[in-house]
Amino acid sequence: MRKTSLPILLAGFILSFSSCEQTKTEDEVLISTSKKPISQPYRIEIIALQNGFGYQLYEKNKLIIDQQTIPAIQGNQAFLTYEAAEKCAEFCLQKIKKGIFPPTITVEDLNSLGIK
């Protein structure tokens, strides 16, 4: 009886660790770091999605914003270009550095950034 319980125990142990892996959303395809250097402790990553781009903002390697759609507009539309996602991410980061959290984005902000 003891011989059969050991493999079962090992299998349970292995499964418990494999279930702890971080999963990505279905739409998330690739993450690429922004072209522009960002001052520490912040980091911007632009996410390539199946239908466009999004961004993630990190503070000291902790994810603080995961934006996979264009803020302030109706629906779930991703940014059409890498550059548009990057502009919005940098604008959000500037608000965070000024102490504004959450960094709300308005339609006027998007227009001023040239994002449609």
C-alpha positions in Angstrom: 0.0 0.0 0.0 2.8 2.3 0.7 4.4 1.9 -2.7 1.3 3.1 -4.5 0.8 6.2 -2.4 4.2 7.6 -3.3 3.6 8.0 -7.0 0.2 9.6 -6.3 1.8 12.0 -3.8 4.5 13.0 -6.4 1.9 13.5 -9.1 -0.1 15.8 -6.8 3.0 17.7 -5.9 3.9 18.3 -9.6 0.4 19.3 -10.6 0.2 21.8 -7.7 3.3 23.6 -9.1 2.2 23.5 -12.7 -1.2 25.1 -11.9 0.6 28.1 -10.5 1.9 29.2 -13.8 0.9 32.7 -15.0 -1.6 32.5 -17.9 -2.1 35.1 -20.7 -5.4 36.2 -22.1 -6.5 34.7 -25.4 -5.9 37.9 -27.3 -2.4 38.4 -26.0 0.2 37.3 -28.5 3.6 39.0 -27.8 5.1 41.5 -25.4 7.8 43.8 -26.5 9.5 46.5 -24.5 9.0 50.1 -25.5 11.7 51.6 -27.7 12.2 54.6 -25.4 14.1 54.2 -22.1 11.9 55.0 -19.1 13.3 56.3 -15.8 13.3 53.8 -13.0 11.3 52.5 -11.2 8.8 52.4 -14.1 8.7 50.3 -17.2 6.3 50.3 -20.2 5.7 47.2 -22.3 3.7 47.3 -25.5 1.6 44.2 -26.0 0.8 42.9 -29.5 -2.7 41.5 -29.6 -4.5 39.7 -32.3 -6.5 42.8 -33.2 -3.9 45.5 -32.5 -1.8 46.7 -29.5 -2.2 47.4 -25.8 0.2 48.3 -23.0 1.3 47.5 -19.6 2.9 49.8 -17.0 5.1 48.4 -14.3 6.4 50.0 -11.1 9.3 48.2 -9.5 8.5 45.1 -11.7 4.9 45.1 -10.3 2.2 45.3 -12.9 0.1 48.4 -12.1 -1.9 48.9 -15.4 -2.8 46.3 -18.0 -4.5 48.3 -20.8 -5.6 46.0 -23.7 -8.2 48.4 -25.1 -8.2 52.2 -25.9 -9.4 54.0 -22.8 -12.3 56.5 -22.9 -14.0 55.1 -26.0 -16.9 52.7 -26.2 -16.3 49.1 -27.0 -13.2 46.9 -26.7 -11.0 48.3 -29.5 -7.3 47.8 -29.3 -4.8 50.5 -30.4 -4.3 50.3 -34.2 -0.5 50.9 -34.0 2.4 50.2 -31.7 3.1 54.0 -31.7 -0.4 54.9 -30.6 -0.2 52.4 -27.7 3.2 53.8 -26.7 2.0 57.4 -26.8 -0.9 56.6 -24.5 1.3 54.6 -22.2 3.8 57.4 -21.9 0.9 59.9 -21.2 -0.4 57.6 -18.4 3.1 57.3 -17.0 3.4 61.1 -16.9 0.2 61.4 -14.9 1.3 58.7 -12.5 4.6 60.5 -11.9 2.6 63.6 -11.0 0.7 61.6 -8.4 -2.5 61.0 -10.4 -3.7 57.5 -9.9 -5.6 56.0 -11.6 -4.4 58.0 -14.6 -7.8 58.7 -16.2 -7.6 59.2 -20.0 -10.3 61.3 -21.8 -11.3 61.5 -25.4 -9.7 65.0 -25.5 -6.5 63.5 -24.2 -6.6 60.9 -27.0 -7.3 63.6 -29.6 -4.4 65.7 -28.3 -2.1 62.7 -28.7 -3.3 62.1 -32.2 -4.9 58.8 -31.3 -8.2 57.9 -33.0 
